[in-house]
Amino acid sequence: MSQRYLPSQALFSELTAAQIANLTADWTRFRAPDQTILHQAGQAGETLFGIVEGQVLLCDADHGQVKHALGAGAFFGEMSLLDLSLEGGIAKVNGAALLYVLSYVDVLAWQQGV
């Protein structure tokens, strides 16, 4: 994930430059085409997403109503870490997007190493 976005997020705000560099080395780059479903209601929230380019919509699972439109620099996913969790909703790409993804296992390993 681009290091310039991380310090602005509460989760990462107290990290040193070296810790941020170490964390960003674990992110997986993912280019998602338009309308890619990144998460569906009922799935376990096991991934932390960071948006580098494009837009992701967090929608209500029942009616598909957009609750949040997220762009570059936004993070969403693993509900215990972020306010913008995926619990009970759908996350889909609106237009193509470049995302960086960190698995729950990697998040736990990073938290234990901080």
MODELLER restraints for C-alpha pairs under 7 A, 6 or more apart:
rsr = mdl.restraints
at = mdl.atoms
rsr.add(forms.Gaussian(group=physical.xy_distance, feature=features.Distance(at['CA:1:A'], at['CA:24:A']), mean=5.25, stdev=0.5))
rsr.add(forms.Gaussian(group=physical.xy_distance, feature=features.Distance(at['CA:1:A'], at['CA:27:A']), mean=6.07, stdev=0.5))
rsr.add(forms.Gaussian(group=physical.xy_distance, feature=features.Distance(at['CA:1:A'], at['CA:50:A']), mean=6.78, stdev=0.5))
rsr.add(forms.Gaussian(group=physical.xy_distance, feature=features.Distance(at['CA:1:A'], at['CA:100:A']), mean=5.55, stdev=0.5))
rsr.add(forms.Gaussian(group=physical.xy_distance, feature=features.Distance(at['CA:3:A'], at['CA:20:A']), mean=6.68, stdev=0.5))
rsr.add(forms.Gaussian(group=physical.xy_distance, feature=features.Distance(at['CA:3:A'], at['CA:24:A']), mean=6.90, stdev=0.5))
rsr.add(forms.Gaussian(group=physical.xy_distance, feature=features.Distance(at['CA:5:A'], at['CA:73:A']), mean=5.37, stdev=0.5))
rsr.add(forms.Gaussian(group=physical.xy_distance, feature=features.Distance(at['CA:6:A'], at['CA:12:A']), mean=5.77, stdev=0.5))
rsr.add(forms.Gaussian(group=physical.xy_distance, feature=features.Distance(at['CA:7:A'], at['CA:13:A']), mean=4.50, stdev=0.5))
rsr.add(forms.Gaussian(group=physical.xy_distance, feature=features.Distance(at['CA:23:A'], at['CA:110:A']), mean=6.98, stdev=0.5))
rsr.add(forms.Gaussian(group=physical.xy_distance, feature=features.Distance(at['CA:26:A'], at['CA:102:A']), mean=6.96, stdev=0.5))
rsr.add(forms.Gaussian(group=physical.xy_distance, feature=features.Distance(at['CA:27:A'], at['CA:100:A']), mean=5.70, stdev=0.5))
rsr.add(forms.Gaussian(group=physical.xy_distance, feature=features.Distance(at['CA:27:A'], at['CA:101:A']), mean=5.42, stdev=0.5))
rsr.add(forms.Gaussian(group=physical.xy_distance, feature=features.Distance(at['CA:27:A'], at['CA:102:A']), mean=5.14, stdev=0.5))
rsr.add(forms.Gaussian(group=physical.xy_distance, feature=features.Distance(at['CA:28:A'], at['CA:100:A']), mean=5.36, stdev=0.5))
rsr.add(forms.Gaussian(group=physical.xy_distance, feature=features.Distance(at['CA:28:A'], at['CA:101:A']), mean=5.08, stdev=0.5))
rsr.add(forms.Gaussian(group=physical.xy_distance, feature=features.Distance(at['CA:28:A'], at['CA:102:A']), mean=6.46, stdev=0.5))
rsr.add(forms.Gaussian(group=physical.xy_distance, feature=features.Distance(at['CA:29:A'], at['CA:99:A']), mean=5.98, stdev=0.5))
rsr.add(forms.Gaussian(group=physical.xy_distance, feature=features.Distance(at['CA:29:A'], at['CA:100:A']), mean=4.60, stdev=0.5))
rsr.add(forms.Gaussian(group=physical.xy_distance, feature=features.Distance(at['CA:29:A'], at['CA:101:A']), mean=6.47, stdev=0.5))
rsr.add(forms.Gaussian(group=physical.xy_distance, feature=features.Distance(at['CA:30:A'], at['CA:98:A']), mean=5.91, stdev=0.5))
rsr.add(forms.Gaussian(group=physical.xy_distance, feature=features.Distance(at['CA:30:A'], at['CA:99:A']), mean=5.13, stdev=0.5))
rsr.add(forms.Gaussian(group=physical.xy_distance, feature=features.Distance(at['CA:30:A'], at['CA:100:A']), mean=5.91, stdev=0.5))
rsr.add(forms.Gaussian(group=physical.xy_distance, feature=features.Distance(at['CA:31:A'], at['CA:97:A']), mean=5.85, stdev=0.5))
rsr.add(forms.Gaussian(group=physical.xy_distance, feature=features.Distance(at['CA:31:A'], at['CA:98:A']), mean=4.50, stdev=0.5))
rsr.add(forms.Gaussian(group=physical.xy_distance, feature=features.Distance(at['CA:31:A'], at['CA:99:A']), mean=6.14, stdev=0.5))
rsr.add(forms.Gaussian(group=physical.xy_distance, feature=features.Distance(at['CA:32:A'], at['CA:96:A']), mean=5.69, stdev=0.5))
rsr.add(forms.Gaussian(group=physical.xy_distance, feature=features.Distance(at['CA:32:A'], at['CA:97:A']), mean=5.24, stdev=0.5))
rsr.add(forms.Gaussian(group=physical.xy_distance, feature=features.Distance(at['CA:32:A'], at['CA:98:A']), mean=6.24, stdev=0.5))
rsr.add(forms.Gaussian(group=physical.xy_distance, feature=features.Distance(at['CA:33:A'], at['CA:95:A']), mean=6.66, stdev=0.5))
rsr.add(forms.Gaussian(group=physical.xy_distance, feature=features.Distance(at['CA:33:A'], at['CA:96:A']), mean=4.43, stdev=0.5))
rsr.add(forms.Gaussian(group=physical.xy_distance, feature=features.Distance(at['CA:33:A'], at['CA:97:A']), mean=6.55, stdev=0.5))
rsr.add(forms.Gaussian(group=physical.xy_distance, feature=features.Distance(at['CA:34:A'], at['CA:93:A']), mean=5.48, stdev=0.5))
rsr.add(forms.Gaussian(group=physical.xy_distance, feature=features.Distance(at['CA:34:A'], at['CA:94:A']), mean=5.49, stdev=0.5))
rsr.add(forms.Gaussian(group=physical.xy_distance, feature=features.Distance(at['CA:34:A'], at['CA:95:A']), mean=4.17, stdev=0.5))
rsr.add(forms.Gaussian(group=physical.xy_distance, feature=features.Distance(at['CA:34:A'], at['CA:96:A']), mean=4.63, stdev=0.5))
rsr.add(forms.Gaussian(group=physical.xy_distance, feature=features.Distance(at['CA:35:A'], at['CA:92:A']), mean=5.72, stdev=0.5))
rsr.add(forms.Gaussian(group=physical.xy_distance, feature=features.Distance(at['CA:35:A'], at['CA:93:A']), mean=4.87, stdev=0.5))
rsr.add(forms.Gaussian(group=physical.xy_distance, feature=features.Distance(at['CA:35:A'], at['CA:94:A']), mean=5.74, stdev=0.5))
rsr.add(forms.Gaussian(group=physical.xy_distance, feature=features.Distance(at['CA:35:A'], at['CA:95:A']), mean=6.78, stdev=0.5))
rsr.add(forms.Gaussian(group=physical.xy_distance, feature=features.Distance(at['CA:36:A'], at['CA:92:A']), mean=5.44, stdev=0.5))
rsr.add(forms.Gaussian(group=physical.xy_distance, feature=features.Distance(at['CA:36:A'], at['CA:93:A']), mean=5.20, stdev=0.5))
rsr.add(forms.Gaussian(group=physical.xy_distance, feature=features.Distance(at['CA:37:A'], at['CA:91:A']), mean=5.97, stdev=0.5))
rsr.add(forms.Gaussian(group=physical.xy_distance, feature=features.Distance(at['CA:37:A'], at['CA:92:A']), mean=4.37, stdev=0.5))
rsr.add(forms.Gaussian(group=physical.xy_distance, feature=features.Distance(at['CA:37:A'], at['CA:93:A']), mean=6.60, stdev=0.5))
rsr.add(forms.Gaussian(group=physical.xy_distance, feature=features.Distance(at['CA:38:A'], at['CA:91:A']), mean=5.32, stdev=0.5))
rsr.add(forms.Gaussian(group=physical.xy_distance, feature=features.Distance(at['CA:38:A'], at['CA:92:A']), mean=5.52, stdev=0.5))
rsr.add(forms.Gaussian(group=physical.xy_distance, feature=features.Distance(at['CA:39:A'], at['CA:90:A']), mean=5.38, stdev=0.5))
rsr.add(forms.Gaussian(group=physical.xy_distance, feature=features.Distance(at['CA:39:A'], at['CA:91:A']), mean=5.03, stdev=0.5))
rsr.add(forms.Gaussian(group=physical.xy_distance, feature=features.Distance(at['CA:40:A'], at['CA:89:A']), mean=6.19, stdev=0.5))
rsr.add(forms.Gaussian(group=physical.xy_distance, feature=features.Distance(at['CA:40:A'], at['CA:90:A']), mean=4.59, stdev=0.5))
rsr.add(forms.Gaussian(group=physical.xy_distance, feature=features.Distance(at['CA:40:A'], at['CA:91:A']), mean=6.73, stdev=0.5))
rsr.add(forms.Gaussian(group=physical.xy_distance, feature=features.Distance(at['CA:41:A'], at['CA:61:A']), mean=6.08, stdev=0.5))
rsr.add(forms.Gaussian(group=physical.xy_distance, feature=features.Distance(at['CA:41:A'], at['CA:87:A']), mean=6.88, stdev=0.5))
rsr.add(forms.Gaussian(group=physical.xy_distance, feature=features.Distance(at['CA:41:A'], at['CA:88:A']), mean=4.71, stdev=0.5))
rsr.add(forms.Gaussian(group=physical.xy_distance, feature=features.Distance(at['CA:41:A'], at['CA:89:A']), mean=4.76, stdev=0.5))
rsr.add(forms.Gaussian(group=physical.xy_distance, feature=features.Distance(at['CA:41:A'], at['CA:90:A']), mean=5.74, stdev=0.5))
rsr.add(forms.Gaussian(group=physical.xy_distance, feature=features.Distance(at['CA:42:A'], at['CA:88:A']), mean=6.44, stdev=0.5))
rsr.add(forms.Gaussian(group=physical.xy_distance, feature=features.Distance(at['CA:45:A'], at['CA:77:A']), mean=6.30, stdev=0.5))
rsr.add(forms.Gaussian(group=physical.xy_distance, feature=features.Distance(at['CA:45:A'], at['CA:78:A']), mean=5.07, stdev=0.5))
rsr.add(forms.Gaussian(group=physical.xy_distance, feature=features.Distance(at['CA:45:A'], at['CA:79:A']), mean=6.51, stdev=0.5))
rsr.add(forms.Gaussian(group=physical.xy_distance, feature=features.Distance(at['CA:45:A'], at['CA:86:A']), mean=6.48, stdev=0.5))
rsr.add(forms.Gaussian(group=physical.xy_distance, feature=features.Distance(at['CA:46:A'], at['CA:78:A']), mean=5.73, stdev=0.5))
rsr.add(forms.Gaussian(group=physical.xy_distance, feature=features.Distance(at['CA:46:A'], at['CA:103:A']), mean=6.05, stdev=0.5))
rsr.add(forms.Gaussian(group=physical.xy_distance, feature=features.Distance(at['CA:46:A'], at['CA:104:A']), mean=4.73, stdev=0.5))
rsr.add(forms.Gaussian(group=physical.xy_distance, feature=features.Distance(at['CA:47:A'], at['CA:77:A']), mean=5.74, stdev=0.5))
rsr.add(forms.Gaussian(group=physical.xy_distance, feature=features.Distance(at['CA:47:A'], at['CA:78:A']), mean=5.47, stdev=0.5))
rsr.add(forms.Gaussian(group=physical.xy_distance, feature=features.Distance(at['CA:47:A'], at['CA:101:A']), mean=6.68, stdev=0.5))
rsr.add(forms.Gaussian(group=physical.xy_distance, feature=features.Distance(at['CA:47:A'], at['CA:102:A']), mean=5.76, stdev=0.5))
rsr.add(forms.Gaussian(group=physical.xy_distance, feature=features.Distance(at['CA:47:A'], at['CA:103:A']), mean=4.54, stdev=0.5))
rsr.add(forms.Gaussian(group=physical.xy_distance, feature=features.Distance(at['CA:47:A'], at['CA:104:A']), mean=5.27, stdev=0.5))
rsr.add(forms.Gaussian(group=physical.xy_distance, feature=features.Distance(at['CA:48:A'], at['CA:76:A']), mean=6.05, stdev=0.5))
rsr.add(forms.Gaussian(group=physical.xy_distance, feature=features.Distance(at['CA:48:A'], at['CA:77:A']), mean=4.57, stdev=0.5))
rsr.add(forms.Gaussian(group=physical.xy_distance, feature=features.Distance(at['CA:48:A'], at['CA:78:A']), mean=5.23, stdev=0.5))
rsr.add(forms.Gaussian(group=physical.xy_distance, feature=features.Distance(at['CA:48:A'], at['CA:101:A']), mean=5.79, stdev=0.5))
rsr.add(forms.Gaussian(group=physical.xy_distance, feature=features.Distance(at['CA:48:A'], at['CA:102:A']), mean=5.11, stdev=0.5))
rsr.add(forms.Gaussian(group=physical.xy_distance, feature=features.Distance(at['CA:48:A'], at['CA:103:A']), mean=6.26, stdev=0.5))
rsr.add(forms.Gaussian(group=physical.xy_distance, feature=features.Distance(at['CA:49:A'], at['CA:75:A']), mean=5.53, stdev=0.5))
rsr.add(forms.Gaussian(group=physical.xy_distance, feature=features.Distance(at['CA:49:A'], at['CA:76:A']), mean=5.36, stdev=0.5))
rsr.add(forms.Gaussian(group=physical.xy_distance, feature=features.Distance(at['CA:49:A'], at['CA:77:A']), mean=5.81, stdev=0.5))
rsr.add(forms.Gaussian(group=physical.xy_distance, feature=features.Distance(at['CA:49:A'], at['CA:99:A']), mean=6.59, stdev=0.5))
rsr.add(forms.Gaussian(group=physical.xy_distance, feature=features.Distance(at['CA:49:A'], at['CA:100:A']), mean=5.81, stdev=0.5))
rsr.add(forms.Gaussian(group=physical.xy_distance, feature=features.Distance(at['CA:49:A'], at['CA:101:A']), mean=4.73, stdev=0.5))
rsr.add(forms.Gaussian(group=physical.xy_distance, feature=features.Distance(at['CA:49:A'], at['CA:102:A']), mean=6.51, stdev=0.5))
rsr.add(forms.Gaussian(group=physical.xy_distance, feature=features.Distance(at['CA:50:A'], at['CA:73:A']), mean=6.69, stdev=0.5))
rsr.add(forms.Gaussian(group=physical.xy_distance, feature=features.Distance(at['CA:50:A'], at['CA:74:A']), mean=5.86, stdev=0.5))
rsr.add(forms.Gaussian(group=physical.xy_distance, feature=features.Distance(at['CA:50:A'], at['CA:75:A']), mean=4.45, stdev=0.5))
rsr.add(forms.Gaussian(group=physical.xy_distance, feature=features.Distance(at['CA:50:A'], at['CA:76:A']), mean=6.68, stdev=0.5))
rsr.add(forms.Gaussian(group=physical.xy_distance, feature=features.Distance(at['CA:50:A'], at['CA:99:A']), mean=5.59, stdev=0.5))
rsr.add(forms.Gaussian(group=physical.xy_distance, feature=features.Distance(at['CA:50:A'], at['CA:100:A']), mean=5.09, stdev=0.5))
rsr.add(forms.Gaussian(group=physical.xy_distance, feature=features.Distance(at['CA:50:A'], at['CA:101:A']), mean=6.43, stdev=0.5))
rsr.add(forms.Gaussian(group=physical.xy_distance, feature=features.Distance(at['CA:51:A'], at['CA:71:A']), mean=6.28, stdev=0.5))
rsr.add(forms.Gaussian(group=physical.xy_distance, feature=features.Distance(at['CA:51:A'], at['CA:72:A']), mean=4.89, stdev=0.5))
rsr.add(forms.Gaussian(group=physical.xy_distance, feature=features.Distance(at['CA:51:A'], at['CA:73:A']), mean=5.58, stdev=0.5))
rsr.add(forms.Gaussian(group=physical.xy_distance, feature=features.Distance(at['CA:51:A'], at['CA:74:A']), mean=5.58, stdev=0.5))
rsr.add(forms.Gaussian(group=physical.xy_distance, feature=features.Distance(at['CA:51:A'], at['CA:75:A']), mean=6.45, stdev=0.5))
rsr.add(forms.Gaussian(group=physical.xy_distance, feature=features.Distance(at['CA:51:A'], at['CA:98:A']), mean=6.29, stdev=0.5))
rsr.add(forms.Gaussian(group=physical.xy_distance, feature=features.Distance(at['CA:51:A'], at['CA:99:A']), mean=4.66, stdev=0.5))
rsr.add(forms.Gaussian(group=physical.xy_distance, feature=features.Distance(at['CA:51:A'], at['CA:100:A']), mean=6.46, stdev=0.5))
rsr.add(forms.Gaussian(group=physical.xy_distance, feature=features.Distance(at['CA:52:A'], at['CA:72:A']), mean=4.74, stdev=0.5))
rsr.add(forms.Gaussian(group=physical.xy_distance, feature=features.Distance(at['CA:52:A'], at['CA:73:A']), mean=6.02, stdev=0.5))
rsr.add(forms.Gaussian(group=physical.xy_distance, feature=features.Distance(at['CA:52:A'], at['CA:98:A']), mean=5.44, stdev=0.5))
rsr.add(forms.Gaussian(group=physical.xy_distance, feature=features.Distance(at['CA:52:A'], at['CA:99:A']), mean=5.60, stdev=0.5))
rsr.add(forms.Gaussian(group=physical.xy_distance, feature=features.Distance(at['CA:53:A'], at['CA:71:A']), mean=6.93, stdev=0.5))
rsr.add(forms.Gaussian(group=physical.xy_distance, feature=features.Distance(at['CA:53:A'], at['CA:72:A']), mean=5.12, stdev=0.5))
rsr.add(forms.Gaussian(group=physical.xy_distance, feature=features.Distance(at['CA:53:A'], at['CA:97:A']), mean=5.28, stdev=0.5))
rsr.add(forms.Gaussian(group=physical.xy_distance, feature=features.Distance(at['CA:53:A'], at['CA:98:A']), mean=4.94, stdev=0.5))
rsr.add(forms.Gaussian(group=physical.xy_distance, feature=features.Distance(at['CA:54:A'], at['CA:71:A']), mean=5.90, stdev=0.5))
rsr.add(forms.Gaussian(group=physical.xy_distance, feature=features.Distance(at['CA:54:A'], at['CA:72:A']), mean=6.40, stdev=0.5))
rsr.add(forms.Gaussian(group=physical.xy_distance, feature=features.Distance(at['CA:54:A'], at['CA:95:A']), mean=6.65, stdev=0.5))
rsr.add(forms.Gaussian(group=physical.xy_distance, feature=features.Distance(at['CA:54:A'], at['CA:96:A']), mean=5.99, stdev=0.5))
rsr.add(forms.Gaussian(group=physical.xy_distance, feature=features.Distance(at['CA:54:A'], at['CA:97:A']), mean=4.19, stdev=0.5))
rsr.add(forms.Gaussian(group=physical.xy_distance, feature=features.Distance(at['CA:54:A'], at['CA:98:A']), mean=6.46, stdev=0.5))
rsr.add(forms.Gaussian(group=physical.xy_distance, feature=features.Distance(at['CA:55:A'], at['CA:69:A']), mean=6.78, stdev=0.5))
rsr.add(forms.Gaussian(group=physical.xy_distance, feature=features.Distance(at['CA:55:A'], at['CA:70:A']), mean=5.50, stdev=0.5))
rsr.add(forms.Gaussian(group=physical.xy_distance, feature=features.Distance(at['CA:55:A'], at['CA:71:A']), mean=4.62, stdev=0.5))
rsr.add(forms.Gaussian(group=physical.xy_distance, feature=features.Distance(at['CA:55:A'], at['CA:93:A']), mean=6.07, stdev=0.5))
rsr.add(forms.Gaussian(group=physical.xy_distance, feature=features.Distance(at['CA:55:A'], at['CA:94:A']), mean=5.38, stdev=0.5))
rsr.add(forms.Gaussian(group=physical.xy_distance, feature=features.Distance(at['CA:55:A'], at['CA:95:A']), mean=6.73, stdev=0.5))
rsr.add(forms.Gaussian(group=physical.xy_distance, feature=features.Distance(at['CA:55:A'], at['CA:97:A']), mean=6.16, stdev=0.5))
rsr.add(forms.Gaussian(group=physical.xy_distance, feature=features.Distance(at['CA:56:A'], at['CA:69:A']), mean=6.00, stdev=0.5))
rsr.add(forms.Gaussian(group=physical.xy_distance, feature=features.Distance(at['CA:56:A'], at['CA:70:A']), mean=5.24, stdev=0.5))
rsr.add(forms.Gaussian(group=physical.xy_distance, feature=features.Distance(at['CA:56:A'], at['CA:71:A']), mean=6.61, stdev=0.5))
rsr.add(forms.Gaussian(group=physical.xy_distance, feature=features.Distance(at['CA:56:A'], at['CA:91:A']), mean=6.58, stdev=0.5))
rsr.add(forms.Gaussian(group=physical.xy_distance, feature=features.Distance(at['CA:56:A'], at['CA:92:A']), mean=5.55, stdev=0.5))
rsr.add(forms.Gaussian(group=physical.xy_distance, feature=features.Distance(at['CA:56:A'], at['CA:93:A']), mean=4.44, stdev=0.5))
rsr.add(forms.Gaussian(group=physical.xy_distance, feature=features.Distance(at['CA:56:A'], at['CA:94:A']), mean=5.54, stdev=0.5))
rsr.add(forms.Gaussian(group=physical.xy_distance, feature=features.Distance(at['CA:57:A'], at['CA:66:A']), mean=6.31, stdev=0.5))
rsr.add(forms.Gaussian(group=physical.xy_distance, feature=features.Distance(at['CA:57:A'], at['CA:68:A']), mean=5.88, stdev=0.5))
rsr.add(forms.Gaussian(group=physical.xy_distance, feature=features.Distance(at['CA:57:A'], at['CA:69:A']), mean=4.66, stdev=0.5))
rsr.add(forms.Gaussian(group=physical.xy_distance, feature=features.Distance(at['CA:57:A'], at['CA:70:A']), mean=6.22, stdev=0.5))
rsr.add(forms.Gaussian(group=physical.xy_distance, feature=features.Distance(at['CA:57:A'], at['CA:91:A']), mean=5.60, stdev=0.5))
rsr.add(forms.Gaussian(group=physical.xy_distance, feature=features.Distance(at['CA:57:A'], at['CA:92:A']), mean=5.40, stdev=0.5))
rsr.add(forms.Gaussian(group=physical.xy_distance, feature=features.Distance(at['CA:57:A'], at['CA:93:A']), mean=6.26, stdev=0.5))
rsr.add(forms.Gaussian(group=physical.xy_distance, feature=features.Distance(at['CA:57:A'], at['CA:94:A']), mean=6.51, stdev=0.5))
rsr.add(forms.Gaussian(group=physical.xy_distance, feature=features.Distance(at['CA:58:A'], at['CA:66:A']), mean=5.90, stdev=0.5))
rsr.add(forms.Gaussian(group=physical.xy_distance, feature=features.Distance(at['CA:58:A'], at['CA:67:A']), mean=5.63, stdev=0.5))
rsr.add(forms.Gaussian(group=physical.xy_distance, feature=features.Distance(at['CA:58:A'], at['CA:68:A']), mean=5.12, stdev=0.5))
rsr.add(forms.Gaussian(group=physical.xy_distance, feature=features.Distance(at['CA:58:A'], at['CA:69:A']), mean=6.44, stdev=0.5))
rsr.add(forms.Gaussian(group=physical.xy_distance, feature=features.Distance(at['CA:58:A'], at['CA:89:A']), mean=6.78, stdev=0.5))
rsr.add(forms.Gaussian(group=physical.xy_distance, feature=features.Distance(at['CA:58:A'], at['CA:90:A']), mean=5.70, stdev=0.5))
rsr.add(forms.Gaussian(group=physical.xy_distance, feature=features.Distance(at['CA:58:A'], at['CA:91:A']), mean=4.57, stdev=0.5))
rsr.add(forms.Gaussian(group=physical.xy_distance, feature=features.Distance(at['CA:58:A'], at['CA:92:A']), mean=6.75, stdev=0.5))
rsr.add(forms.Gaussian(group=physical.xy_distance, feature=features.Distance(at['CA:59:A'], at['CA:65:A']), mean=5.29, stdev=0.5))
rsr.add(forms.Gaussian(group=physical.xy_distance, feature=features.Distance(at['CA:59:A'], at['CA:66:A']), mean=4.27, stdev=0.5))
rsr.add(forms.Gaussian(group=physical.xy_distance, feature=features.Distance(at['CA:59:A'], at['CA:67:A']), mean=5.24, stdev=0.5))
rsr.add(forms.Gaussian(group=physical.xy_distance, feature=features.Distance(at['CA:59:A'], at['CA:89:A']), mean=5.66, stdev=0.5))
rsr.add(forms.Gaussian(group=physical.xy_distance, feature=features.Distance(at['CA:59:A'], at['CA:90:A']), mean=5.06, stdev=0.5))
rsr.add(forms.Gaussian(group=physical.xy_distance, feature=features.Distance(at['CA:59:A'], at['CA:91:A']), mean=6.26, stdev=0.5))
rsr.add(forms.Gaussian(group=physical.xy_distance, feature=features.Distance(at['CA:60:A'], at['CA:66:A']), mean=6.38, stdev=0.5))
rsr.add(forms.Gaussian(group=physical.xy_distance, feature=features.Distance(at['CA:60:A'], at['CA:67:A']), mean=6.53, stdev=0.5))
rsr.add(forms.Gaussian(group=physical.xy_distance, feature=features.Distance(at['CA:60:A'], at['CA:89:A']), mean=4.98, stdev=0.5))
rsr.add(forms.Gaussian(group=physical.xy_distance, feature=features.Distance(at['CA:60:A'], at['CA:90:A']), mean=6.40, stdev=0.5))
rsr.add(forms.Gaussian(group=physical.xy_distance, feature=features.Distance(at['CA:61:A'], at['CA:88:A']), mean=6.36, stdev=0.5))
rsr.add(forms.Gaussian(group=physical.xy_distance, feature=features.Distance(at['CA:61:A'], at['CA:89:A']), mean=4.59, stdev=0.5))
rsr.add(forms.Gaussian(group=physical.xy_distance, feature=features.Distance(at['CA:61:A'], at['CA:90:A']), mean=5.72, stdev=0.5))
rsr.add(forms.Gaussian(group=physical.xy_distance, feature=features.Distance(at['CA:76:A'], at['CA:82:A']), mean=6.50, stdev=0.5))
rsr.add(forms.Gaussian(group=physical.xy_distance, feature=features.Distance(at['CA:76:A'], at['CA:84:A']), mean=5.17, stdev=0.5))
rsr.add(forms.Gaussian(group=physical.xy_distance, feature=features.Distance(at['CA:76:A'], at['CA:85:A']), mean=5.90, stdev=0.5))
rsr.add(forms.Gaussian(group=physical.xy_distance, feature=features.Distance(at['CA:77:A'], at['CA:84:A']), mean=6.61, stdev=0.5))
rsr.add(forms.Gaussian(group=physical.xy_distance, feature=features.Distance(at['CA:77:A'], at['CA:85:A']), mean=4.88, stdev=0.5))
rsr.add(forms.Gaussian(group=physical.xy_distance, feature=features.Distance(at['CA:77:A'], at['CA:86:A']), mean=5.51, stdev=0.5))
rsr.add(forms.Gaussian(group=physical.xy_distance, feature=features.Distance(at['CA:78:A'], at['CA:85:A']), mean=5.96, stdev=0.5))
rsr.add(forms.Gaussian(group=physical.xy_distance, feature=features.Distance(at['CA:79:A'], at['CA:85:A']), mean=4.27, stdev=0.5))
rsr.add(forms.Gaussian(group=physical.xy_distance, feature=features.Distance(at['CA:79:A'], at['CA:86:A']), mean=6.51, stdev=0.5))
rsr.add(forms.Gaussian(group=physical.xy_distance, feature=features.Distance(at['CA:79:A'], at['CA:87:A']), mean=6.83, stdev=0.5))
